[in-house]
Amino acid sequence: MLLFFGVLMLIPVIAVRRHQKKCRVKVYGKCISLVPPDWPDDMPNPPYYPTYEVLYKGEVLKLVRTVGKDDGKVEIGKEYELYIDPENPQNFVNHEDNDIQWDRVYYSVGCFTGSIVLFGMYVITIFLTI
């Protein structure tokens, strides 16, 4: 059972790593908003979804972060180095405002859980051979 949960903890890490590997084309984007484009002005406490404007292959694109969080390090009007997926430019990574720390947390928890599982299996085999 613990092995199952250990493997489950690694799934988000693998997904984040794959996403980051796909996003390999460097572009520069200017932050034009910190809330979703369709967020009503009269609604309090907007979520944090930075929107960037970038020039890619002669076309101006608006990229919106698809995973919101409580706060971030992005400022409106500032230009940022973004990495986009050339096959799907709407997929992008901003390393200055990325949840790389969460990637490390998931990885650490997954490794820790996996280690506990392996140690538990080792202890069980010792007791079974006695």
C-alpha positions as CSV (number, residue, x, y, z in Angstrom):
1,M,0.0,0.0,0.0
2,L,2.8,2.4,0.9
3,L,4.6,1.5,-2.4
4,F,1.4,2.5,-4.3
5,F,1.3,5.9,-2.5
6,G,5.0,6.4,-3.1
7,V,4.5,5.9,-6.8
8,L,1.5,8.2,-6.8
9,M,3.7,11.0,-5.2
10,L,6.1,10.8,-8.2
11,I,3.4,11.3,-10.8
12,P,3.2,15.1,-10.4
13,V,7.0,15.3,-10.6
14,I,7.1,13.4,-13.8
15,A,4.3,15.5,-15.3
16,V,6.1,18.8,-14.4
17,R,9.4,17.5,-15.8
18,R,7.8,16.5,-19.1
19,H,6.1,19.9,-19.3
20,Q,9.4,21.7,-18.7
21,K,11.2,19.6,-21.3
22,K,8.6,20.4,-24.0
23,C,8.9,24.2,-23.2
24,R,12.3,24.8,-24.8
25,V,12.0,27.8,-27.0
26,K,13.0,31.0,-25.3
27,V,10.9,34.1,-25.9
28,Y,10.4,37.4,-24.0
29,G,7.0,38.3,-22.7
30,K,5.6,41.3,-21.0
31,C,3.2,40.8,-18.2
32,I,-0.1,42.6,-19.0
33,S,-2.3,41.3,-16.2
34,L,-2.3,39.3,-13.0
35,V,-5.9,38.1,-13.2
36,P,-7.8,35.9,-15.7
37,P,-9.0,37.8,-18.7
38,D,-12.6,37.0,-18.0
39,W,-12.5,37.9,-14.3
40,P,-15.3,40.4,-13.4
41,D,-14.0,43.8,-12.1
42,D,-16.5,43.8,-9.2
43,M,-15.5,40.4,-7.9
44,P,-13.2,40.6,-4.9
45,N,-10.0,38.6,-4.3
46,P,-9.0,37.7,-7.8
47,P,-6.8,34.6,-8.3
48,Y,-3.3,35.0,-9.5
49,Y,-3.1,34.1,-13.2
50,P,-0.5,36.2,-15.0
51,T,-1.1,37.0,-18.6
52,Y,1.9,37.6,-20.9
53,E,2.1,39.2,-24.3
54,V,4.8,37.6,-26.5
55,L,5.9,37.9,-30.1
56,Y,6.4,34.4,-31.6
57,K,7.0,33.7,-35.3
58,G,5.7,37.2,-36.2
59,E,2.5,36.7,-34.3
60,V,1.5,38.4,-31.0
61,L,0.3,35.8,-28.5
62,K,-1.4,36.2,-25.1
63,L,-0.2,33.5,-22.8
64,V,-2.2,32.9,-19.5
65,R,-0.9,30.9,-16.7
66,T,-3.3,28.0,-16.4
67,V,-2.6,27.1,-12.7
68,G,-3.5,29.8,-10.2
69,K,-1.9,30.3,-6.9
70,D,-2.2,32.8,-4.0
71,D,0.7,35.1,-4.9
72,G,3.6,35.3,-7.2
73,K,6.7,37.2,-8.2
74,V,5.4,38.7,-11.5
75,E,4.8,42.4,-11.9
76,I,2.6,44.1,-14.5
77,G,4.6,45.9,-17.2
78,K,7.8,43.9,-16.6
79,E,9.3,41.7,-19.3
80,Y,10.1,38.1,-18.5
81,E,12.1,35.3,-20.1
82,L,9.6,32.6,-20.9
83,Y,10.1,29.1,-22.5
84,I,7.3,27.9,-24.8
85,D,6.4,24.6,-26.4
86,P,7.0,25.1,-30.1
87,E,4.2,22.6,-30.9
88,N,1.7,24.3,-28.6
89,P,2.8,27.9,-27.8
90,Q,0.1,28.2,-25.1
91,N,2.2,25.9,-23.0
92,F,4.9,27.9,-21.3
93,V,7.1,28.2,-18.3
94,N,8.3,31.3,-16.5
95,H,11.2,30.1,-14.3
96,E,11.0,33.2,-12.2
97,D,7.4,32.5,-11.2
98,N,7.3,28.7,-11.6
99,D,6.4,26.2,-9.0
100,I,9.8,24.5,-9.3
101,Q,9.9,24.4,-5.5
102,W,6.7,22.3,-5.5
103,D,8.4,20.0,-8.0
104,R,11.2,19.5,-5.5
105,V,8.8,19.0,-2.6
106,Y,6.9,16.3,-4.5
107,Y,10.2,14.7,-5.5
108,S,11.4,14.7,-1.9
109,V,8.2,13.3,-0.5
110,G,8.1,10.6,-3.2
111,C,11.7,9.6,-2.5
112,F,11.1,9.7,1.3
113,T,8.0,7.6,1.0
114,G,9.8,5.2,-1.4
115,S,12.6,4.9,1.1
116,I,10.3,4.1,3.9
117,V,8.5,1.5,1.8
118,L,11.8,-0.2,0.8
119,F,13.0,-0.1,4.4
120,G,9.6,-1.6,5.6
121,M,9.9,-4.3,3.0
122,Y,13.4,-5.1,4.1
123,V,12.3,-5.3,7.8
124,I,9.4,-7.6,6.8
125,T,11.6,-10.0,4.9
126,I,14.0,-10.1,7.9
127,F,11.1,-11.0,10.3
128,L,9.7,-13.6,7.8
129,T,13.1,-15.3,7.6
130,I,13.5,-15.6,11.4
